[in-house]
Amino acid sequence: MSVVDIRKRDGLARTGFFAYRGEKKAFPNALDMLEAFPSLRERALSHVPLAVDPEFVRTWHRRGEEEPFSLHPLTVSDIPHGSCVMVPGWHTALANPSAYVDWLVALKEQVPPDTLWYAPAAALPGTAAILLYSGFDLFDFTGTDLKSAQNLFCTSEGIFPGEWLEKGLCGCEGCQEGDLRLHNRKALQQELALGSQFIAGGNLRELVEARCRMDAHQVAILRNLDTRFGFLEPRSPIVRSIPFLANSGDALSRVEVKRFAERVITRYRPPAADVALLLPCSARKPYSLSRSHRKFHAVVGRRAHELMITSPLGLVPRELEHLYPAAHYDVPVTGYWDREELHWVSSVLAEYLRRHSYRRIIAHLEGGALTAAEMAAEQCGVPLECTCTGPTGSKESLEALDRALKGERRVPETALIRGILSWQFDVEIDLRGMRLRSRGPEIYVMQDKEQLFSLSPDTGLFTPTFAGWRLLGEGYRVQIDRFIPKGDILAPGVVSADDRIREGDEVFVTGEGVRATGRAAMGAAEMLSSARGVAVRVRKVLKG
Amino acid sequence: MVFEEYEKPAACWAGIDSYKGQERKCLTIILRSGGCTWGSCLMCGYTHVRYGNRDPAFLDRKIRAQISWIKREFNLDDYSLVKIFTSGSFLDPQEVPPDTQQEVIRAFRGKVVILETRPEYVEEERVSILRETADTGMEEIPLYLAMGLETTHDFIREKSIRKGLTTSDFIGGAERAHRAGAGVKTYLLMKPPFLTEQEAIQDMITSAQEAWRWSDLISLNLCTVQSSTPVEWLWRNGAYRPPYLWSVLSVLSALDRPISCDPVGGGTPRGPHNCGACDPELVDGIRTYSLTGDHSLIDALLQVKCGCKEEWRYVLENEMSYSLPLTR
């Protein structure tokens, strides 16, 4: 049996190490799989295609006695933790983007996450990124060697005539020696190495969004997968501390964008405020650090509840501006908002305004953001007051804004606490006696002289202390077996976990005679279905 | 009321076939019948070639009408070999009523008549009668029963063809046919779905070598993609590729005794094909070999140079059950 040690996750993709018959190797990787798993030679006559009726699968599919175990999306096989699995015929799935996603979801849902996934004959330099993104870890050289036999030259952009070997496109050993087979293999290894770096960096999505453009099937796979929110969301980290590049229209459908908006609408509790002030976003994040927002801040002086209208996130209340991806996204600015963006942003704002009523709604906006706000106001039948006569930062506009806010009640500073806690933990707590203290970029929530929460500047999440956790109810808890944690908590030690926990979430660990605070290293479902790996990175432990 | 009814059969054409080392003018007839009772084979696109009526009197009238049409359209004296297919089993009484069977045979008396049937319909007594009907003393074996053994590998026949019979069922049918004095023509099917290119080649070599034990003639059929079949669904989903012509040549080359092979649909995406460039030459060559049995022709064809040969070699060595098909 192999041992799978997952080190980094990025959505469905992973990096790590595995050991089989004493040999330790890194993944993702392309290997001579017949050498690594000699029993693969003993699968004669075993073919069961992906696109076939369930009866055929029931009759003829065999998992196999040795790794890699064969999977089929139409049947459930008993797969032990830590084993290597493969999806026979996956190379044919790439040409069938709709079925690809159905099959992938079915497969990923039936197999324990701490397994190693082999996609036979599927990997080429041009398909590696989408395969990694789909959660495959191991590949062979069948595809690249076949292309070499067909005299075709492979790059991450696609498949080209063999003569391209001499066009100076690549400086690899194969190209230098005029060895097409070597070049194609190296190109695959290089693409997998690049993919590994992107997985480790948490930005594989950005690589895939770039790579997929040369192949309509891959774009379709990406888009079809994005529609599986219920499948992808629990497998996506709640935070990242890297830029979120919203450089394509497809970014609008990213799970992180949908989740942020969904939580703003369903979880987030705004402060008691009479006036909502709709503001534009800024290139600099968090917005407060930008020149434009410092000007707004000076004029508004907390006399309104500030809501930023922005693409692709829709709506970012001021209290949530530190959160991922609000403080991390970057979007190409042309001044033009396309209809998809207008529709998405206005529908998020409209839904928000239906749930939360204000006495006045002031739109200090121009251009597309103003259009989106007007569309939203019309959708929910509320009047908008516009304070911009020219650019939002012009003297006239700012003076108009100042006049409009004259005499309005100030929003308390503690709105930040309510805002983040509701978005993060889905709770509403009594804020009496709480105050904010900041030291540099760090913000602390204090009650009397006790610290309750601290805001993590790179993710925007609150880190609760034990005192903080006491106020948060029963959610975001991980219950462990009877042991006193020494260091991190491993998945097999987890007895139960709140199913809302995502990788990167702050969690409270409880066990017999022990409590601990920490950060989830995997989602709740993975904690409960893994036999290996760190489930919670422990911060502090309290005995008794 | 006595007036003759004519009906065009599903198909009927004249050609030349090799029989016992000599070329013969041959009439191939595909009769519309009650239709194949089994009708479950994965690649068979003929299940719709049937009357929607299995009433014996109706079938008798309709099949006689087809024979009348053939007699009117062809001068039967020109042909000494007649192959009769029903897209099913000629000997299945539900497809062709027993009296009608005899009537059809009578029309081709004195020629070598080859009837296609599944082995379960081969009854010694009935076949004896039919043989007698065909026999005028002109031919040593006036009647052959052509039966689809497809492969001698029961597992492949069950999984990849869904034929619903075993090798021993076939042997039983062949023995009954021989006891009745009929010859046995055996059909083999190369590369049904779910096989690698290499598995398909091996299967045919083994099957042909074994099948001579029960066969007087062997014909190698190459799997094609026929419309509205499970195989077509697989093919559309990239899960099936018909055999390479190189593979067909490899099989023919490996056999000591010549067998016939008509590469129907050769060189098309739905039929046995290579890259497209070398296909016409190889298809023609295989047809010629079928008539002449000239083994050196096959070896010469295998030496034809084409860029796709390297791809084919790669597929032979590297295509696995879990990675098929590697090419389209």
Chai-1 contact restraints between the chains, C-beta under 6 A:
chainA,res_idxA,chainB,res_idxB,connection_type,confidence,min_distance_angstrom,max_distance_angstrom,comment,restraint_id
A,R43,B,S321,contact,1.0,0.0,6.0,A-B,restraint_1
A,R43,B,Y322,contact,1.0,0.0,6.0,A-B,restraint_2
A,S46,B,S321,contact,1.0,0.0,6.0,A-B,restraint_3
A,H47,B,F194,contact,1.0,0.0,6.0,A-B,restraint_4
A,H47,B,S321,contact,1.0,0.0,6.0,A-B,restraint_5
A,H47,B,L324,contact,1.0,0.0,6.0,A-B,restraint_6
A,P49,B,L234,contact,1.0,0.0,6.0,A-B,restraint_7
A,P49,B,A239,contact,1.0,0.0,6.0,A-B,restraint_8
A,A51,B,N237,contact,1.0,0.0,6.0,A-B,restraint_9
A,A51,B,A239,contact,1.0,0.0,6.0,A-B,restraint_10
A,W60,B,K159,contact,1.0,0.0,6.0,A-B,restraint_11
A,P88,B,Y322,contact,1.0,0.0,6.0,A-B,restraint_12
A,T92,B,G238,contact,1.0,0.0,6.0,A-B,restraint_13
A,T92,B,A239,contact,1.0,0.0,6.0,A-B,restraint_14
A,A95,B,G238,contact,1.0,0.0,6.0,A-B,restraint_15
A,P120,B,Y322,contact,1.0,0.0,6.0,A-B,restraint_16
A,P120,B,S323,contact,1.0,0.0,6.0,A-B,restraint_17
A,A121,B,S323,contact,1.0,0.0,6.0,A-B,restraint_18
A,T142,B,N318,contact,1.0,0.0,6.0,A-B,restraint_19
A,T142,B,S323,contact,1.0,0.0,6.0,A-B,restraint_20
A,L146,B,Y314,contact,1.0,0.0,6.0,A-B,restraint_21
A,L146,B,L326,contact,1.0,0.0,6.0,A-B,restraint_22
A,A149,B,E310,contact,1.0,0.0,6.0,A-B,restraint_23
A,A149,B,E311,contact,1.0,0.0,6.0,A-B,restraint_24
A,A149,B,Y314,contact,1.0,0.0,6.0,A-B,restraint_25
A,Q150,B,E311,contact,1.0,0.0,6.0,A-B,restraint_26
